Amino acid sequence: MSSVVSLSEPPSTLGSPVSSVASLSSARTIKRHEVFYFRIVVFQVGDTLFKVPRYGMPGNAAAFEALFSSSAEDNTAPGSDDDNPIRLDEDVTEFDFASLLKATYPPPGRTIDSVQLTTDEWIAVLKLAKKWHLAELEQTAIRNSESRIQNMESVDKIIFAKKHGVARWLREAYGQIGRRRDLISAEEKAKLDMKTYVGLLELRDIIWERATQRNGYWYDDNKHSVAFEDVIDGIFGEEVKET
């Protein structure tokens, strides 16, 4: 007489498909992709929170690495959530940081090169790039701020260049004042610190002397052809050296 296998009770040797899959899954080691597993970081600027992917932050700046180093795996470390944000310095404004992120993370469907920032936004990017030593982003911000700086009066350009630490703009402005026919006005003098004012007087004297040595006259063509870069270096030193 043949034996009958109950359909409601499958032979134990067949095993349960569900339990087999579960056993297989539990035996596997799940890992995170080294690039495409984004960790979200929370920043606080004033009274505003920003939540951004860690991947894609500008450069591998030491300043950012120092901020992130303690929160790589710790869910309670700064940057891990809204209750534990990384608090940025008080001199960083919401506008500054939003501008930096706009230059770093393009909107959906856009590339970095196609992102349009205003001049004020690029100047804010320049401020933070200088602060956090983001060299590549700094140069991008300088290039995109040229329209603002080139429309400034020479003395205002000096003040602006000193504020943002851009040697090229400073050198250009010194050269413009050194070559021009008009004297430094009382209004301009009032805007300058004494060291810069005295340096500009010395620069103008030397350029005048070199120009008049050519033929005894101060012609516009003369003053523009006189070499003076070495004089700017000698008078103003480190502040006009581009790094």
C-alpha angles and dihedrals in degrees: 000000000000121000121243123222114214112234090212092058112044117202112275091233091069093060127202115292090213094052091046092054091046091052091049092050093048090052094054123090112228116210136185119245110252093229111016100052102090121204115207119225125198122213129188119211111180104310095337129095124211122195113196138158113266088221109079100030108145111283126317092286116177089230092061094040089055090052094049101038096087096046102052095110104358112102091197097049123107111287095027098108146338091285093052107038126164102252113217124213119282092246089065110088129201089248092051095052095041088053091051091050091046089056091047105039113043117209117260112294093016133102127222091252092054097051112114117213125177119243090254090054092050090050089052088050089050091052093055094039089057092045094051098034096244096161100181094046090046092058091047090052092048092052092049094047095056094100091062097045097045092057093054127100112253097254092047088050090054092052092046093047092049091050093053097034098237108154095190093058090046093051091049093051094047090051092050093054092042093055102039124102096224118088122238105274126227089248092053092046090055090058095052130077114242096251092055093045093052090046091053091050090053091047092052092048092053094045090048091051094049093047096049091047088069097065108334096264136099102231122170089235090054097052093049093050096048113106110238108150090100090052092053089050092049096048103037101029121177098011092069097045112107116221 
